[in-house]
Amino acid sequence: MQVTPKPVLNLIDEFSRLPGIGPKTASRLTFYMLRTGAEQAQSLADALSDLHQKVTFCSRCFNITEADPCAVCSDENRDQSVICVVEEPLDVLAIERTRDYLGQYHVLHGAIAPVEGVGPEDLKITELVERVRRDAPKEVIVATNPNMEGEATAMYIRRQLEGFGVTVTRLARGLPVGGDLEYADEITLSRALAGRSEL
C-alpha cells in the first residue's frame, strides 16, 4: 500500500534531479510547497515555464538572453576589442558584479573534460575562432575555471587562436585552484582581471 500520494512522490523525484539536491532536501521542498498553497506553487510553475519559453541564447556570445543579440553584445559603449571567454552564463554574472570589465563575452557552455565525454566539438570553441576571425579583437581573456578542465580548455583555445594576431591572456592566479568563478568574491575577481597574464 502506497502511503504518499503519487503527485508528491513525482515532485520529490523531480526536485532530486536538480544538482546539489538530495532526497531529503527534495522532500523538504515538496512539503514546503504543499504548505504554501496554490498561489506560490503556480508562481513557481509560471517561472519554470517562462524560463524555457522566454530565455534563449545570444547568437553572438551564447550568453542567456530574452532578446537576440543580448544586452552586452548590443551595448555600443562596451569595448568591442576585448572578448572574455567563460565556461558558463553564471561566470558572466560573477564578472559583471565586479563592474571592472567593460568588454564582450563568449560563453563556451562547459569545459573540455574527456573523462565525462566532453570534447572541444561539444563547446562553442569553433564559434569563438570564427568570431575572432571575423571581428579581429585585440585581446581574448580566457577566464575558464582554474582546475584541470579549465586549464585544458584554456590551452586548447590558445592553440586555436595562434596566427590570428590576437593577444590571448589568462586571469591572474588570485582565484583559488579548483574553485569556480561563480563562487569568487568581487575583490578576488577584480584583482584576477587586473593581473591577467598572456598565455
N, CA, C and O of each residue as an XYZ file, in Angstrom:
796
protein
N       0.842     -1.186      0.000
C       0.000      0.000      0.000
C       0.888      1.251      0.000
O       1.820      1.357      0.797
N       0.592      2.194     -0.898
C       1.379      3.424     -1.021
C       0.777      4.502     -0.119
O      -0.369      4.910     -0.308
N       1.559      4.960      0.862
C       1.079      5.958      1.827
C       1.144      7.369      1.246
O       0.223      8.162      1.443
N       2.237      7.694      0.523
C       2.434      9.030     -0.022
C       1.769      9.132     -1.392
O       1.987      8.280     -2.252
N       0.956     10.175     -1.598
C       0.289     10.342     -2.897
C       1.297     10.461     -4.046
O       2.389     11.003     -3.878
N       0.910      9.950     -5.197
C       1.799      9.927     -6.364
C       2.265     11.326     -6.783
O       3.445     11.467     -7.106
N       1.415     12.385     -6.800
C       1.910     13.712     -7.172
C       3.036     14.200     -6.251
O       3.952     14.882     -6.711
N       2.979     13.861     -4.969
C       4.024     14.239     -4.018
C       5.315     13.505     -4.362
O       6.386     14.112     -4.395
N       5.220     12.215     -4.614
C       6.400     11.417     -4.988
C       7.014     11.927     -6.295
O       8.235     11.971     -6.445
N       6.149     12.311     -7.233
C       6.647     12.817     -8.519
C       7.444     14.098     -8.339
O       8.500     14.267     -8.949
N       6.936     15.019     -7.488
C       7.642     16.279     -7.270
C       8.954     16.051     -6.515
O       9.961     16.692     -6.818
N       8.950     15.151     -5.542
C      10.192     14.806     -4.833
C      11.219     14.281     -5.826
O      12.392     14.650     -5.774
N      10.772     13.424     -6.724
C      11.667     12.852     -7.733
C      12.231     13.948     -8.651
O      13.420     13.938     -8.969
N      11.383     14.887     -9.074
C      11.843     15.973     -9.954
C      12.823     16.900     -9.241
O      13.846     17.278     -9.812
N      12.518     17.269     -7.990
C      13.441     18.113     -7.231
C      14.787     17.411     -7.037
O      15.834     18.052     -7.124
N      14.770     16.109     -6.776
C      16.018     15.386     -6.502
C      16.901     15.247     -7.743
O      18.071     14.885     -7.618
N      16.375     15.523     -8.923
C      17.178     15.504    -10.146
C      18.027     16.765    -10.295
O      18.972     16.794    -11.083
N      17.688     17.805     -9.534
C      18.435     19.059     -9.613
C      19.808     18.899     -8.958
O      19.947     18.158     -7.985
N      20.829     19.593     -9.490
C      22.170     19.459     -8.906
C      22.208     19.973     -7.471
O      21.672     21.038     -7.164
N      22.850     19.200     -6.601
C      23.015     19.595     -5.208
C      21.803     19.328     -4.332
O      21.807     19.687     -3.154
N      20.765     18.704     -4.880
C      19.555     18.426     -4.100
C      19.417     16.914     -3.947
O      19.198     16.190     -4.918
N      19.549     16.462     -2.718
C      19.382     15.045     -2.431
C      17.935     14.745     -2.074
O      17.095     15.645     -2.084
N      17.633     13.480     -1.757
C      16.259     13.081     -1.446
C      15.652     13.818     -0.252
O      14.464     14.142     -0.270
N      16.452     14.087      0.787
C      15.906     14.774      1.966
C      15.527     16.209      1.644
O      14.448     16.668      2.019
N      16.408     16.921      0.952
C      16.108     18.299      0.574
C      14.925     18.336     -0.384
O      14.066     19.211     -0.279
N      14.877     17.394     -1.313
C      13.752     17.318     -2.254
C      12.435     17.116     -1.505
O      11.418     17.714     -1.858
N      12.456     16.280     -0.480
C      11.250     16.054      0.329
C      10.851     17.323      1.079
O       9.672     17.671      1.134
N      11.843     18.017      1.659
C      11.543     19.261      2.384
C      10.943     20.311      1.451
O       9.981     20.988      1.815
N      11.503     20.447      0.258
C      10.975     21.410     -0.707
C       9.541     21.059     -1.111
O       8.682     21.936     -1.208
N       9.299     19.790     -1.339
C       7.959     19.347     -1.746
C       6.936     19.637     -0.662
O       5.861     20.164     -0.950
N       7.256     19.300      0.579
C       6.297     19.535      1.665
C       6.157     21.024      1.970
O       5.105     21.462      2.435
N       7.199     21.799      1.713
C       7.084     23.255      1.835
C       6.067     23.774      0.811
O       5.207     24.594      1.134
N       6.181     23.278     -0.437
C       5.248     23.705     -1.479
C       3.814     23.306     -1.133
O       2.877     24.033     -1.463
N       3.635     22.175     -0.483
C       2.292     21.756     -0.058
C       1.709     22.739      0.961
O       0.518     23.048      0.917
N       2.548     23.229      1.874
C       2.084     24.136      2.928
C       1.826     25.550      2.419
O       0.977     26.247      2.974
N       2.530     25.993      1.383
C       2.420     27.385      0.946
C       1.139     27.690      0.192
O       0.711     28.843      0.140
N       0.545     26.713     -0.371
C      -0.704     26.959     -1.084
C      -0.520     27.041     -2.589
O       0.595     27.051     -3.110
N      -1.657     27.099     -3.264
C      -1.688     27.022     -4.729
C      -1.057     28.237     -5.408
O      -0.476     28.103     -6.485
N      -1.163     29.424     -4.794
C      -0.658     30.638     -5.438
C       0.862     30.595     -5.628
O       1.362     30.919     -6.705
N       1.592     30.197     -4.587
C       3.046     30.120     -4.717
C       3.456     28.974     -5.633
O       4.425     29.093     -6.383
N       2.728     27.876     -5.574
C       3.021     26.758     -6.471
C       2.834     27.187     -7.928
O       3.627     26.818     -8.795
N       1.784     27.967     -8.193
C       1.541     28.446     -9.552
C       2.622     29.431     -9.982
O       3.036     29.426    -11.141
N       3.085     30.280     -9.056
C       4.172     31.222     -9.370
C       5.438     30.470     -9.762
O       6.121     30.855    -10.710
N       5.752     29.399     -9.036
C       6.917     28.576     -9.375
C       6.737     27.919    -10.735
O       7.663     27.901    -11.546
N       5.551     27.382    -10.985
C       5.273     26.739    -12.278
C       5.394     27.745    -13.419
O       5.942     27.424    -14.473
N       4.882     28.967    -13.213
C       4.967     30.006    -14.247
C       6.422     30.403    -14.512
O       6.825     30.578    -15.662
N       7.209     30.543    -13.431
C       8.622     30.916    -13.582
C       9.382     29.839    -14.360
O      10.210     30.157    -15.214
N       9.105     28.575    -14.067
C       9.762     27.478    -14.792
C       9.341     27.462    -16.259
O      10.159     27.213    -17.144
N       8.068     27.728    -16.508
C       7.569     27.763    -17.882
C       8.212     28.917    -18.657
O       8.647     28.745    -19.795
N       8.265     30.095    -18.025
C       8.888     31.262    -18.666
C      10.357     31.025    -18.978
O      10.868     31.494    -19.995
N      11.033     30.297    -18.099
C      12.454     30.018    -18.286
C      12.711     29.392    -19.647
O      13.661     29.768    -20.335
N      11.883     28.450    -20.037
C      12.099     27.745    -21.307
C      11.407     28.411    -22.491
O      11.803     28.194    -23.637
N      10.385     29.215    -22.235
C       9.686     29.871    -23.342
C      10.287     31.216    -23.711
O      10.236     31.612    -24.876
N      10.858     31.931    -22.741
C      11.294     33.304    -22.986
C      12.807     33.509    -22.977
O      13.289     34.539    -23.447
N      13.563     32.548    -22.451
C      15.015     32.704    -22.379
C      15.658     31.869    -23.481
O      15.330     30.698    -23.673
N      16.581     32.506    -24.198
C      17.290     31.826    -25.273
C      18.779     32.149    -25.153
O      19.202     32.747    -24.164
N      19.567     31.765    -26.138
C      20.987     32.066    -26.143
C      21.280     33.120    -27.206
O      20.736     33.074    -28.309
N      22.138     34.060    -26.862
C      22.572     35.093    -27.805
C      23.314     34.411    -28.962
O      24.172     33.556    -28.739
N      22.982     34.790    -30.175
C      23.610     34.159    -31.347
C      25.061     34.602    -31.542
O      25.785     34.023    -32.352
N      25.482     35.618    -30.808
C      26.852     36.115    -30.945
C      27.767     35.579    -29.851
O      28.834     35.038    -30.143
N      27.350     35.728    -28.564
C      28.229     35.351    -27.447
C      27.759     34.092    -26.716
O      28.508     33.531    -25.916
N      26.535     33.645    -26.978
C      25.952     32.431    -26.398
C      25.635     32.546    -24.910
O      25.501     31.540    -24.214
N      25.516     33.797    -24.428
C      25.034     34.012    -23.072
C      23.507     33.901    -23.098
O      22.898     33.952    -24.166
N      22.894     33.750    -21.927
C      21.442     33.684    -21.858
C      20.863     35.081    -22.066
O      21.455     36.078    -21.651
N      19.694     35.142    -22.716
C      19.087     36.433    -23.024
C      17.607     36.269    -23.345
O      17.138     35.176    -23.663
N      16.887     37.374    -23.254
C      15.497     37.397    -23.712
C      15.414     37.938    -25.129
O      14.480     37.620    -25.865
N      16.392     38.759    -25.515
C      16.424     39.353    -26.854
C      17.760     39.030    -27.506
O      18.791     38.994    -26.835
N      17.743     38.794    -28.813
C      18.955     38.453    -29.547
C      19.287     39.581    -30.517
O      18.461     39.884    -31.379
N      20.449     40.217    -30.423
C      21.562     39.916    -29.527
C      21.278     40.369    -28.098
O      20.360     41.147    -27.838
N      22.104     39.851    -27.172
C      21.917     40.140    -25.750
C      22.275     41.596    -25.434
O      22.787     42.324    -26.285
N      21.996     41.997    -24.202
C      22.241     43.386    -23.773
C      23.711     43.768    -23.876
O      24.021     44.907    -24.226
N      24.625     42.846    -23.578
C      26.062     43.153    -23.646
C      26.499     43.322    -25.095
O      27.185     44.289    -25.427
N      26.110     42.398    -25.953
C      26.521     42.462    -27.362
C      25.945     43.680    -28.079
O      26.572     44.210    -28.997
N      24.770     44.124    -27.675
C      24.147     45.261    -28.350
C      24.515     46.606    -27.721
O      24.081     47.650    -28.207
N      25.307     46.594    -26.648
C      25.718     47.832    -25.978
C      26.927     48.420    -26.692
O      28.024     47.868    -26.617
N      26.729     49.540    -27.385
C      27.805     50.165    -28.158
C      28.885     50.789    -27.279
O      29.971     51.102    -27.767
N      28.603     50.975    -25.991
C      29.586     51.561    -25.078
C      30.595     50.529    -24.570
O      31.594     50.896    -23.951
N      30.346     49.254    -24.824
C      31.284     48.219    -24.368
C      32.423     48.092    -25.364
O      32.249     48.310    -26.563
N      33.595     47.735    -24.847
C      34.802     47.609    -25.665
C      34.680     46.393    -26.584
O      34.659     45.253    -26.118
N      34.600     46.643    -27.875
C      34.441     45.565    -28.861
C      35.764     44.843    -29.156
O      35.775     43.804    -29.816
N      36.877     45.400    -28.662
C      38.186     44.835    -28.990
C      38.661     43.794    -27.979
O      39.744     43.230    -28.136
N      37.857     43.532    -26.940
C      38.229     42.553    -25.910
C      37.079     41.566    -25.723
O      35.925     41.959    -25.550
N      37.416     40.281    -25.763
C      36.426     39.222    -25.535
C      36.878     38.391    -24.340
O      37.999     37.884    -24.321
N      36.017     38.254    -23.354
C      36.296     37.423    -22.181
C      35.576     36.087    -22.369
O      34.350     36.052    -22.481
N      36.328     35.004    -22.403
C      35.770     33.673    -22.631
C      35.536     32.998    -21.282
O      36.463     32.850    -20.486
N      34.295     32.591    -21.032
C      33.930     31.934    -19.782
C      33.263     30.599    -20.069
O      32.830     30.336    -21.191
N      33.183     29.760    -19.042
C      32.578     28.449    -19.221
C      31.055     28.488    -19.230
O      30.422     27.837    -20.062
N      30.467     29.246    -18.311
C      29.018     29.222    -18.126
C      28.437     30.631    -17.988
O      29.161     31.567    -17.649
N      27.124     30.789    -18.249
C      26.483     32.095    -18.042
C      26.633     32.627    -16.613
O      26.691     33.841    -16.417
N      26.695     31.752    -15.626
C      26.898     32.201    -14.243
C      28.218     32.947    -14.081
O      28.330     33.841    -13.242
N      29.219     32.582    -14.883
C      30.516     33.255    -14.819
C      30.414     34.693    -15.327
O      31.110     35.579    -14.831
N      29.543     34.927    -16.321
C      29.313     36.290    -16.809
C      28.760     37.142    -15.665
O      29.212     38.266    -15.443
N      27.777     36.596    -14.941
C      27.198     37.330    -13.810
C      28.253     37.656    -12.764
O      28.271     38.759    -12.219
N      29.133     36.700    -12.484
C      30.183     36.909    -11.483
C      31.120     38.039    -11.906
O      31.463     38.893    -11.088
N      31.531     38.054    -13.158
C      32.446     39.095    -13.643
C      31.732     40.437    -13.713
O      32.326     41.464    -13.386
N      30.480     40.449    -14.130
C      29.721     41.704    -14.198
C      29.560     42.338    -12.820
O      29.512     43.564    -12.714
N      29.475     41.534    -11.768
C      29.345     42.069    -10.410
C      30.555     42.912    -10.015
O      30.434     43.796     -9.167
N      31.719     42.658    -10.612
C      32.914     43.435    -10.274
C      32.824     44.863    -10.803
O      33.447     45.768    -10.247
N      32.064     45.072    -11.858
C      31.936     46.369    -12.535
C      33.284     46.863    -13.082
O      33.428     48.047    -13.386
N      34.255     45.979    -13.206
C      35.579     46.350    -13.705
C      35.795     45.972    -15.163
O      36.717     46.478    -15.803
N      34.969     45.103    -15.687
C      35.162     44.625    -17.060
C      34.084     45.229    -17.955
O      32.891     45.117    -17.670
N      34.516     45.869    -19.038
C      33.570     46.547    -19.927
C      33.674     46.064    -21.374
O      33.286     46.775    -22.300
N      34.201     44.849    -21.562
C      34.321     44.298    -22.902
C      33.173     43.357    -23.230
O      32.103     43.419    -22.626
N      33.421     42.481    -24.205
C      32.447     41.498    -24.667
C      32.688     40.153    -23.977
O      33.693     39.971    -23.290
N      31.763     39.220    -24.166
C      31.885     37.871    -23.604
C      31.727     36.828    -24.693
O      31.216     37.101    -25.779
N      32.182     35.624    -24.370
C      31.895     34.448    -25.186
C      31.733     33.281    -24.213
O      32.664     32.949    -23.479
N      30.556     32.661    -24.206
C      30.239     31.584    -23.262
C      30.409     30.235    -23.965
O      29.768     29.968    -24.981
N      31.278     29.393    -23.411
C      31.588     28.087    -24.015
C      30.531     27.023    -23.722
O      30.361     26.086    -24.503
N      29.830     27.161    -22.617
C      28.869     26.159    -22.131
C      29.572     24.862    -21.739
O      29.179     23.768    -22.147
N      30.621     25.019    -20.938
C      31.333     23.875    -20.404
C      32.830     24.012    -20.577
O      33.342     25.063    -20.964
N      33.517     22.925    -20.282
C      34.974     22.865    -20.427
C      35.334     21.482    -20.954
O      34.574     20.525    -20.802
N      36.492     21.397    -21.569
C      36.948     20.113    -22.097
C      37.154     19.146    -20.932
O      37.938     19.415    -20.022
N      36.448     18.026    -20.970
C      36.521     17.026    -19.900
C      36.397     15.639    -20.522
O      35.305     15.073    -20.567
N      37.523     15.087    -21.005
C      37.477     13.782    -21.682
C      36.855     12.666    -20.835
O      36.184     11.783    -21.369
N      37.076     12.703    -19.525
C      36.532     11.669    -18.634
C      35.003     11.664    -18.687
O      34.369     10.615    -18.583
N      34.421     12.865    -18.850
C      32.968     12.990    -18.919
C      32.461     12.968    -20.355
O      31.268     13.151    -20.596
N      33.362     12.744    -21.309
C      32.969     12.680    -22.713
C      32.721     14.040    -23.355
O      32.018     14.129    -24.361
N      33.295     15.108    -22.780
C      33.113     16.449    -23.343
C      34.394     16.840    -24.075
O      35.448     17.015    -23.463
N      34.283     16.971    -25.383
C      35.419     17.377    -26.193
C      35.234     18.790    -26.713
O      34.190     19.399    -26.477
N      36.231     19.330    -27.420
C      36.144     20.695    -27.953
C      34.931     20.906    -28.860
O      34.357     21.994    -28.904
N      34.550     19.852    -29.581
C      33.409     19.963    -30.504
C      32.071     20.130    -29.782
O      31.079     20.529    -30.391
N      32.048     19.822    -28.469
C      30.821     19.965    -27.681
C      30.661     21.374    -27.114
O      29.623     21.703    -26.540
N      31.686     22.198    -27.275
C      31.680     23.556    -26.726
C      31.577     24.569    -27.863
O      31.596     24.192    -29.035
N      31.469     25.837    -27.527
C      31.334     26.911    -28.521
C      32.711     27.471    -28.903
O      32.887     28.683    -29.029
N      33.689     26.563    -29.083
C      35.049     26.984    -29.430
C      35.145     27.327    -30.913
O      35.786     28.316    -31.271
N      34.528     26.537    -31.776
C      34.535     26.828    -33.210
C      33.928     28.201    -33.470
O      34.426     28.966    -34.295
N      32.840     28.506    -32.751
C      32.187     29.806    -32.891
C      33.100     30.935    -32.404
O      33.088     32.030    -32.964
N      33.893     30.665    -31.358
C      34.848     31.660    -30.859
C      35.913     31.946    -31.913
O      36.227     33.105    -32.182
N      36.467     30.892    -32.509
C      37.500     31.063    -33.535
C      36.945     31.862    -34.711
O      37.616     32.751    -35.235
N      35.727     31.546    -35.123
C      35.096     32.275    -36.223
C      34.868     33.743    -35.854
O      35.044     34.638    -36.681
N      34.481     33.968    -34.622
C      34.248     35.343    -34.142
C      35.544     36.146    -34.138
O      35.554     37.312    -34.532
N      36.648     35.522    -33.692
C      37.950     36.195    -33.696
C      38.379     36.484    -35.133
O      38.905     37.559    -35.420
N      38.158     35.538    -36.028
C      38.497     35.732    -37.448
C      37.689     36.901    -38.037
O      38.228     37.736    -38.763
N      36.407     36.943    -37.716
C      35.509     37.955    -38.280
C      35.706     39.340    -37.661
O      35.784     40.337    -38.380
N      35.790     39.405    -36.307
C      35.791     40.687    -35.602
C      37.183     41.231    -35.295
O      37.324     42.412    -34.978
N      38.210     40.393    -35.383
C      39.604     40.792    -35.133
C      39.790     41.592    -33.845
O      40.243     42.736    -33.892
N      39.440     40.997    -32.679
C      39.661     41.718    -31.418
C      41.156     41.814    -31.118
O      41.965     41.069    -31.671
N      41.508     42.753    -30.225
C      42.909     42.899    -29.823
C      43.293     41.864    -28.774
O      44.428     41.389    -28.742
N      42.326     41.518    -27.907
C      42.628     40.614    -26.790
C      41.487     39.638    -26.548
O      40.312     39.993    -26.645
N      41.855     38.400    -26.232
C      40.907     37.392    -25.763
C      41.361     36.983    -24.373
O      42.454     36.442    -24.200
N      40.513     37.245    -23.378
C      40.809     36.851    -21.999
C      40.172     35.481    -21.768
O      38.953     35.335    -21.867
N      40.989     34.490    -21.465
C      40.454     33.159    -21.186
C      40.200     33.072    -19.687
O      41.133     32.982    -18.889
N      38.920     33.102    -19.317
C      38.523     33.109    -17.906
C      37.838     31.806    -17.531
O      36.809     31.805    -16.855
N      38.420     30.691    -17.976
C      37.900     29.383    -17.580
C      38.304     29.121    -16.129
O      39.224     29.753    -15.611
N      37.619     28.197    -15.486
C      37.887     27.902    -14.085
C      39.314     27.371    -13.896
O      39.829     26.661    -14.759
N      39.951     27.714    -12.767
C      41.334     27.287    -12.524
C      41.411     25.849    -11.998
O      41.899     25.609    -10.893
N      40.925     24.901    -12.800
C      41.028     23.477    -12.477
C      41.556     22.752    -13.714
O      41.842     23.393    -14.726
N      41.687     21.442    -13.650
C      42.282     20.707    -14.776
C      41.519     20.914    -16.073
O      42.126     21.124    -17.124
N      40.191     20.857    -16.010
C      39.374     21.013    -17.214
C      39.501     22.426    -17.773
O      39.624     22.619    -18.983
N      39.470     23.418    -16.870
C      39.603     24.800    -17.303
C      40.952     25.086    -17.923
O      41.044     25.813    -18.913
N      42.011     24.512    -17.342
C      43.359     24.698    -17.889
C      43.482     24.043    -19.266
O      44.055     24.626    -20.186
N      42.941     22.832    -19.403
C      42.988     22.143    -20.701
C      42.236     22.946    -21.757
O      42.684     23.056    -22.898
N      41.101     23.500    -21.375
C      40.302     24.306    -22.296
C      41.062     25.571    -22.686
O      41.066     25.956    -23.856
N      41.704     26.219    -21.716
C      42.474     27.440    -21.983
C      43.615     27.164    -22.963
O      43.829     27.934    -23.900
N      44.341     26.078    -22.753
C      45.456     25.756    -23.635
C      44.963     25.418    -25.047
O      45.600     25.784    -26.035
N      43.839     24.727    -25.135
C      43.264     24.391    -26.441
C      42.872     25.671    -27.184
O      43.152     25.814    -28.375
N      42.229     26.592    -26.480
C      41.817     27.862    -27.100
C      43.035     28.646    -27.573
O      43.035     29.194    -28.675
N      44.074     28.698    -26.739
C      45.301     29.416    -27.130
C      45.856     28.853    -28.441
O      46.237     29.607    -29.336
N      45.898     27.524    -28.543
C      46.407     26.893    -29.777
C      45.517     27.220    -30.976
O      46.019     27.452    -32.075
N      44.203     27.240    -30.770
C      43.278     27.522    -31.864
C      43.381     28.959    -32.371
O      43.085     29.238    -33.532
N      43.805     29.870    -31.487
C      43.860     31.291    -31.854
C      45.246     31.743    -32.318
O      45.443     32.920    -32.618
N      46.213     30.811    -32.379
C      47.539     31.156    -32.882
C      47.426     31.581    -34.342
O      46.683     30.978    -35.115
N      48.160     32.611    -34.707
C      48.163     33.063    -36.092
C      47.101     34.099    -36.411
O      47.032     34.574    -37.545
N      46.266     34.463    -35.436
C      45.236     35.474    -35.670
C      45.691     36.872    -35.264
O      44.973     37.844    -35.499
N      46.863     36.987    -34.663
C      47.361     38.287    -34.239
C      46.619     38.852    -33.044
O      46.634     40.062    -32.819
N      45.970     37.990    -32.275
C      45.244     38.429    -31.094
C      46.043     38.048    -29.848
O      46.617     36.960    -29.786
N      46.082     38.941    -28.856
C      46.741     38.634    -27.596
C      45.799     37.772    -26.766
O      44.660     38.166    -26.515
N      46.259     36.605    -26.338
C      45.452     35.706    -25.520
C      45.984     35.759    -24.094
O      47.140     35.414    -23.847
N      45.141     36.190    -23.154
C      45.551     36.309    -21.755
C      44.723     35.369    -20.894
O      43.694     34.845    -21.318
N      45.199     35.174    -19.683
C      44.537     34.293    -18.710
C      44.364     35.094    -17.432
O      45.221     35.915    -17.107
N      43.281     34.879    -16.697
C      43.096     35.570    -15.428
C      44.267     35.273    -14.507
O      44.824     34.176    -14.536
N      44.639     36.250    -13.690
C      45.727     36.067    -12.731
C      45.337     35.020    -11.693
O      44.165     34.663    -11.566
N      46.312     34.544    -10.970
C      46.084     33.465    -10.016
C      45.552     33.934     -8.671
O      45.862     33.342     -7.637
N      44.757     34.988     -8.680
C      44.103     35.380     -7.443
C      42.952     34.444     -7.117
O      42.428     34.451     -6.002
N      42.568     33.650     -8.085
C      41.466     32.711     -7.898
C      42.002     31.404     -7.328
O      43.094     30.978     -7.703
N      41.269     30.766     -6.441
C      41.743     29.507     -5.881
C      41.716     28.394     -6.919
O      40.748     28.252     -7.665
N      42.785     27.609     -6.961
C      42.845     26.474     -7.877
C      41.803     25.451     -7.448
O      41.694     25.104     -6.272
N      41.041     24.979     -8.426
C      39.985     24.012     -8.124
C      38.649     24.674     -7.815
O      37.645     23.989     -7.620
N      38.632     26.025     -7.768
C      37.393     26.744     -7.469
C      36.670     27.137     -8.744
O      37.231     27.045     -9.835
N      35.424     27.576     -8.609
C      34.627     28.032     -9.742
C      34.452     29.546     -9.656
O      34.335     30.102     -8.565
N      34.433     30.207    -10.813
C      34.287     31.663    -10.864
C      33.028     32.145    -10.148
O      33.046     33.179     -9.481
N      31.940     31.398    -10.288
C      30.666     31.857     -9.730
C      30.696     32.007     -8.213
O      29.857     32.713     -7.652
N      31.659     31.348     -7.525
C      31.745     31.422     -6.066
C      32.778     32.433     -5.572
O      32.913     32.649     -4.368
N      33.507     33.051     -6.504
C      34.540     34.012     -6.110
C      33.902     35.344     -5.744
O      32.891     35.743     -6.322
N      34.511     36.034     -4.765
C      34.003     37.352     -4.378
C      34.478     38.408     -5.378
O      35.379     38.158     -6.178
N      33.863     39.585     -5.320
C      34.142     40.649     -6.284
C      35.587     41.130     -6.236
O      36.177     41.406     -7.280
N      36.167     41.234     -5.042
C      37.549     41.731     -4.914
C      38.526     40.761     -5.555
O      39.426     41.175     -6.286
N      38.354     39.472     -5.286
C      39.229     38.461     -5.884
C      39.120     38.488     -7.397
O      40.129     38.430     -8.100
N      37.880     38.577     -7.906
C      37.693     38.619     -9.357
C      38.276     39.897     -9.958
O      38.868     39.854    -11.036
N      38.118     41.024     -9.281
C      38.682     42.286     -9.775
C      40.198     42.192     -9.886
O      40.780     42.613    -10.885
N      40.834     41.640     -8.859
C      42.300     41.506     -8.879
C      42.748     40.523     -9.955
O      43.772     40.731    -10.606
N      41.980     39.453    -10.138
C      42.328     38.471    -11.162
C      42.222     39.091    -12.553
O      43.060     38.826    -13.414
N      41.200     39.912    -12.779
C      41.067     40.592    -14.065
C      42.210     41.578    -14.280
O      42.794     41.623    -15.363
N      42.532     42.364    -13.259
C      43.585     43.374    -13.377
C      44.951     42.727    -13.595
O      45.782     43.288    -14.309
N      45.203     41.563    -13.000
C      46.513     40.930    -13.078
C      46.592     39.795    -14.071
O      47.449     38.920    -13.944
N      45.704     39.790    -15.070
C      45.736     38.701    -16.051
C      47.067     38.697    -16.805
O      47.720     39.731    -16.941
N      47.458     37.512    -17.293
C      48.750     37.382    -17.969
C      48.570     36.684    -19.315
O      47.575     35.998    -19.550
N      49.545     36.874    -20.182
C      49.476     36.268    -21.509
C      49.667     34.768    -21.406
O      50.497     34.297    -20.629
N      48.905     34.013    -22.185
C      49.018     32.544    -22.199
C      50.227     32.121    -22.997
O      50.494     30.926    -23.126
